[in-house]
């Protein structure tokens, strides 16, 4: 094999390697390319996710507001209960005093 034949063979091998590499690159890009339908589907999924996050944030806000209202209502109810219990305690004490007074008047 002389020098010219060697150069031609090397050139052919390099061209075939280039062609195989180019074909492989084209094939990879062809297979991994995102189609318009897939992009629309991804956009719809992104919109649905955004809407779901917005709804979640609204629900969390509502629950925090409702929890604050209920905590306030419980505090008011407990205060009313304490006042009612104090009033009942005073009424019982007055009833006992009246009972003792009536018994003392009946005996005396």
Number of C-alpha atoms within 10 A of each C-alpha: 5 6 8 9 10 11 11 11 12 12 12 12 12 12 12 12 12 12 12 12 12 12 12 12 11 11 12 11 11 10 8 8 10 10 9 9 9 11 11 11 12 12 12 12 12 12 12 12 12 12 12 12 12 12 12 12 12 12 12 12 12 12 12 12 12 12 12 12 12 12 12 12 12 12 12 12 12 12 12 12 12 12 12 12 12 12 12 12 12 12 12 12 12 12 12 12 12 12 12 12 12 12 11 10 9 8 7 6
